[in-house]
Amino acid sequence: MTNAAERTARIALVGDRSPDVASHARIPLLLDALAERDRLVLDAYWIPSEEAAAEDAVSGFDAVWVLPGSPYRSEEGVLAAIRTARVTGIPFLGTCGGFQHALLEYARDVCGLARVAHAENDPDADDFLIEPLACSLVGHEGVVTIEPGSLAQSVIGSERTVERYFCAYGPSRHLDTLRAHGLRFSGYDEDGHVRIVELPEHPFFLASLFQPELSGDGSRPHPMVRALARAAVAQAARREPQPAG
């Protein structure tokens, strides 16, 4: 008989999978490394952004990872997946575009900033939360300083890390409002710009503008990826066992 502890953790990989996105190509390597090196076995399912818009599209999963690759074909779908993970306590990781849309979802649904927009998705909007960066971070590597006592610090194990980016958009306005409504900014670049956010009241909710999936050669998963996998396995162990067929 299968018990809850033996249930394989299921992770939803939300994004529009493409061979042209380097981080997407890394996912199979990372999943293999997690299983072989860390004994963290994940049953991964890709969910295109349009399908993520369906009600309960990710609600049965043990973790949700919104991957890079914006502009997504469906902003609505990505935001719906993030909302479900945030509200129902599913472990969540957002990287690059996932980070940007995690902020967008929080601004709209928690802070009441219904009209804020992502400039890549809606360039004619009146109020941007996510705008083009003054200096593009495509292909950039830089230092990130992490707040002591944060989830990010406990996961990465340091208050300083060097990370890789591949993005041209980032948060600009309304950050004080997001902070006032409970979102924690826990990592900053050398110029003081937000690069990591987390949600303290959530079991595991972490997002970064950098792409931890691009760390190294993929054979040693970044601590943030390992932490998500551990959170997914723990979530699976808490669920009811699946009945035998």
Backbone torsions as a table, in degrees:
resi	resn	phi	psi	omega
1	MET	NA	140.1	179.9
2	THR	-86.7	131.4	174.8
3	ASN	-106.8	173.0	-173.5
4	ALA	-61.3	-34.6	-176.5
5	ALA	-67.4	-22.3	-177.8
6	GLU	-92.1	-4.7	-177.6
7	ARG	-70.0	129.8	179.5
8	THR	-72.3	131.9	-179.9
9	ALA	-68.8	137.5	-179.2
10	ARG	-109.3	129.1	-178.7
11	ILE	-120.6	133.3	176.2
12	ALA	-92.9	120.6	175.7
13	LEU	-98.9	102.9	-173.3
14	VAL	-94.6	123.8	179.6
15	GLY	158.3	168.7	-177.5
16	ASP	-95.2	92.5	-171.0
17	ARG	-56.5	132.7	-177.3
18	SER	-148.3	138.3	176.1
19	PRO	-68.7	-13.2	-179.5
20	ASP	-87.0	-6.1	179.7
21	VAL	-100.5	115.1	-173.6
22	ALA	-58.8	-40.0	-177.9
23	SER	-65.3	-32.3	178.2
24	HIS	-66.4	-39.0	179.9
25	ALA	-66.1	-23.8	-179.8
26	ARG	-76.8	-22.0	-171.1
27	ILE	-57.4	-48.4	178.9
28	PRO	-58.9	-38.8	177.6
29	LEU	-62.7	-43.0	-178.6
30	LEU	-66.5	-42.1	179.4
31	LEU	-62.9	-41.6	177.5
32	ASP	-64.1	-42.6	-179.3
33	ALA	-66.2	-39.5	177.7
34	LEU	-60.4	-41.9	-179.2
35	ALA	-70.2	-43.0	-174.1
36	GLU	-79.3	-42.5	-174.2
37	ARG	-87.4	-36.9	-171.5
38	ASP	-114.8	-2.0	-177.7
39	ARG	57.1	35.2	177.3
40	LEU	-110.1	97.7	-174.7
41	VAL	-95.1	123.7	-179.2
42	LEU	-121.3	135.8	173.4
43	ASP	-95.7	105.3	-170.2
44	ALA	-99.8	138.0	177.6
45	TYR	-129.0	126.7	174.0
46	TRP	-80.4	131.8	177.2
47	ILE	-122.5	108.6	177.4
48	PRO	-58.9	152.7	-174.3
49	SER	-59.3	-35.1	179.1
50	GLU	-65.1	-38.9	179.6
51	GLU	-72.4	-26.8	179.4
52	ALA	-66.7	-17.8	178.9
53	ALA	-72.6	-17.8	-179.3
54	ALA	-66.3	144.9	179.3
55	GLU	-58.8	133.9	178.7
56	ASP	62.9	24.0	-178.5
57	ALA	-59.3	-34.1	-178.2
58	VAL	-117.4	6.0	-171.1
59	SER	-68.7	-21.9	-179.8
60	GLY	-90.5	4.2	-176.3
61	PHE	-91.8	161.4	179.4
62	ASP	-94.5	-9.8	175.5
63	ALA	-162.0	153.9	176.3
64	VAL	-128.6	127.8	176.1
65	TRP	-122.5	112.5	174.7
66	VAL	-91.1	113.6	-171.2
67	LEU	-91.9	165.7	175.5
68	PRO	-62.8	172.2	177.9
69	GLY	124.6	21.9	178.9
70	SER	-76.7	155.4	6.0
71	PRO	-74.1	133.1	177.3
72	TYR	-72.4	154.1	178.9
73	ARG	-65.9	-27.7	178.1
74	SER	-134.6	103.2	173.0
75	GLU	-60.2	-41.1	-179.3
76	GLU	-56.8	-43.3	-178.6
77	GLY	-65.2	-43.8	179.4
78	VAL	-63.4	-44.6	179.5
79	LEU	-63.7	-37.1	178.5
80	ALA	-64.2	-41.0	178.9
81	ALA	-64.7	-42.8	179.0
82	ILE	-64.0	-43.6	-179.8
83	ARG	-59.6	-45.3	179.9
84	THR	-61.3	-45.1	179.4
85	ALA	-63.0	-42.1	-178.1
86	ARG	-67.2	-46.6	-173.3
87	VAL	-74.4	-37.2	-174.5
88	THR	-97.1	0.2	174.8
89	GLY	80.0	22.4	175.7
90	ILE	-77.3	131.1	177.0
91	PRO	-51.3	134.9	-172.2
92	PHE	-134.8	137.9	169.8
93	LEU	-132.1	132.1	174.7
94	GLY	-124.5	128.6	-179.3
95	THR	-124.8	136.1	-179.5
96	CYS	56.0	-106.7	177.5
97	GLY	-59.0	-31.9	176.3
98	GLY	-64.7	-38.3	174.6
99	PHE	-62.4	-48.9	-177.8
100	GLN	-60.1	-43.1	-177.2
101	HIS	-78.0	-24.9	172.5
102	ALA	-63.4	-41.6	176.1
103	LEU	-65.1	-40.8	-179.1
104	LEU	-63.7	-45.1	178.8
105	GLU	-61.6	-43.3	-178.3
106	TYR	-65.9	-41.7	-180.0
107	ALA	-61.6	-43.8	-177.1
108	ARG	-75.3	-46.5	-168.7
109	ASP	-92.7	-22.5	179.5
110	VAL	-106.1	-42.5	-174.7
111	CYS	-90.1	-8.4	179.4
112	GLY	75.9	16.2	179.4
113	LEU	-89.9	69.9	-169.2
114	ALA	-65.1	-21.9	-173.6
115	ARG	-99.0	-2.4	-179.5
116	VAL	-67.8	150.2	-172.9
117	ALA	-137.7	167.3	172.9
118	HIS	-102.6	121.8	-173.4
119	ALA	-62.1	-28.4	178.5
120	GLU	-70.4	-33.1	-178.6
121	ASN	-86.4	-35.3	-173.5
122	ASP	-139.5	75.8	-173.8
123	PRO	-66.2	-14.1	-179.2
124	ASP	-99.4	8.4	-179.1
125	ALA	-66.7	160.8	-178.8
126	ASP	-90.1	-21.3	-172.8
127	ASP	-139.5	109.4	-177.1
128	PHE	-98.9	135.6	166.8
129	LEU	-95.9	-38.4	-179.9
130	ILE	-115.2	123.2	-175.9
131	GLU	-131.4	166.9	174.5
132	PRO	-59.1	137.3	177.5
133	LEU	-70.1	146.8	178.0
134	ALA	-58.2	-37.2	174.5
135	CYS	-127.0	119.7	-179.4
136	SER	-58.2	142.3	178.1
137	LEU	-103.9	15.9	177.7
138	VAL	-63.1	118.5	-179.9
139	GLY	76.5	10.2	-175.6
140	HIS	-90.3	150.0	172.8
141	GLU	-126.9	133.0	-176.1
142	GLY	-154.0	165.4	-179.7
143	VAL	-78.5	137.4	173.2
144	VAL	-121.0	126.5	176.6
145	THR	-97.2	130.7	-171.9
146	ILE	-112.3	137.0	-179.1
147	GLU	-68.5	131.7	176.8
148	PRO	-64.0	144.7	179.1
149	GLY	82.2	1.0	-179.4
150	SER	-87.6	164.3	172.4
151	LEU	-59.6	-43.6	-179.7
152	ALA	-57.6	-42.3	-179.6
153	GLN	-66.3	-40.3	-179.7
154	SER	-68.2	-32.8	180.0
155	VAL	-74.4	-48.7	-175.2
156	ILE	-79.5	-26.5	176.1
157	GLY	79.3	18.9	-178.3
158	SER	-156.7	161.0	175.3
159	GLU	-100.9	10.1	177.6
160	ARG	-151.3	132.9	179.2
161	THR	-146.7	156.1	176.8
162	VAL	-111.8	124.9	-172.4
163	GLU	-129.3	160.1	-178.5
164	ARG	-104.2	139.6	179.9
165	TYR	-118.8	160.7	169.4
166	PHE	-155.4	64.2	-174.0
167	CYS	-147.1	161.2	-179.7
168	ALA	-128.9	4.9	-178.6
169	TYR	-129.2	150.8	178.6
170	GLY	-159.7	173.3	-178.2
171	PRO	-70.8	147.3	-178.8
172	SER	-129.2	-69.2	-173.2
173	ARG	-100.8	171.2	172.2
174	HIS	66.2	13.9	-176.6
175	LEU	-66.1	-34.8	177.2
176	ASP	-62.8	-35.3	178.7
177	THR	-68.1	-42.8	177.0
178	LEU	-61.3	-42.8	179.3
179	ARG	-63.5	-42.0	-179.0
180	ALA	-64.6	-24.8	179.9
181	HIS	-95.7	11.7	169.0
182	GLY	109.8	-6.5	177.3
183	LEU	-77.2	135.1	-179.4
184	ARG	-103.9	128.5	173.2
185	PHE	-93.1	112.2	-170.2
186	SER	-117.3	0.6	177.4
187	GLY	-145.9	138.8	-175.9
188	TYR	-135.8	149.8	174.3
189	ASP	-82.0	-175.1	-174.6
190	GLU	-68.7	-16.1	177.8
191	ASP	-99.3	6.1	177.7
192	GLY	85.3	12.4	178.4
193	HIS	-84.4	141.8	-177.1
194	VAL	-65.7	131.2	179.6
195	ARG	-129.6	-13.5	175.2
196	ILE	-137.8	138.0	172.6
197	VAL	-131.0	156.8	177.4
198	GLU	-151.3	166.5	-178.5
199	LEU	-122.4	102.2	-171.0
200	PRO	-58.4	-32.9	-176.5
201	GLU	-81.9	-3.3	-176.5
202	HIS	-95.3	147.6	178.7
203	PRO	-56.0	-41.3	175.7
204	PHE	-163.3	106.6	-179.8
205	PHE	-141.3	108.8	-173.0
206	LEU	-141.7	139.1	179.1
207	ALA	-146.7	144.5	-178.5
208	SER	-137.2	144.2	174.7
209	LEU	-72.3	-29.9	175.4
210	PHE	-76.4	170.2	-175.1
211	GLN	-113.9	94.1	-179.0
212	PRO	-63.7	-22.0	179.0
213	GLU	-66.6	-16.7	179.2
214	LEU	-92.3	3.7	-179.5
215	SER	-67.2	132.0	177.7
216	GLY	60.4	-144.9	-178.2
217	ASP	-107.1	8.9	178.7
218	GLY	93.5	-8.0	-177.9
219	SER	-83.5	-17.4	177.5
220	ARG	-127.5	95.4	-176.0
221	PRO	-56.2	140.3	177.1
222	HIS	-55.9	147.2	179.9
223	PRO	-53.5	-33.4	178.7
224	MET	-67.1	-36.2	178.1
225	VAL	-70.0	-42.9	177.3
226	ARG	-62.7	-39.3	-179.6
227	ALA	-64.6	-40.4	176.5
228	LEU	-62.5	-42.5	179.4
229	ALA	-61.9	-43.6	177.7
230	ARG	-61.7	-41.8	179.2
231	ALA	-64.1	-37.7	178.5
232	ALA	-65.6	-44.0	179.3
233	VAL	-63.0	-41.0	177.6
234	ALA	-65.0	-39.6	177.9
235	GLN	-63.0	-42.6	179.3
236	ALA	-62.8	-38.2	-179.2
237	ALA	-66.9	-26.0	179.9
238	ARG	-82.0	-17.7	-178.1
239	ARG	-77.6	161.7	175.9
240	GLU	-66.5	143.8	176.9
241	PRO	-64.1	149.5	177.5
242	GLN	-81.7	134.6	179.0
243	PRO	-65.1	146.1	178.6
244	ALA	-67.9	142.1	-179.2
245	GLY	-78.1	NA	NA
